[in-house]
C-alpha cells in the first residue's frame, strides 16, 4: 500500500502522467520507505517515479539525500543523479 500527499497535483490524461509539487511525501508500507521531495512525477504506463529537487529517501537500510533520480516501482531499482549522500549505520 502506498500513500502520496502534496500541496499541488495534476494529471495529464493523454500522457498518463501524474505531476506533484510542493511538500511531496510518498510512503510505501510494503517497502518500509518514505520519500520527501519538492517535485515528483509518476508515469502510470512505465510505473516509474521521477523526483527532482531536494529529496530525502528513508528506509530500513538508511537515508539517501539526492537532488534528482528515479525509482522503478516494478523492479524496485533506483537511480540517482547529481549530488547524492547515503547515511547508513555500517559506514559510521
Buried (B, 14 or more C-beta within 10 A) or exposed (E): EEEBEBEEBEEEEEEEBBBBBEEBBBBBEEEEBBBBBBBBBBBEEBEBBBBBBEBBBBEEEEEBBBBBBBBEBEEEEBEBEEEBEBEEEEEE
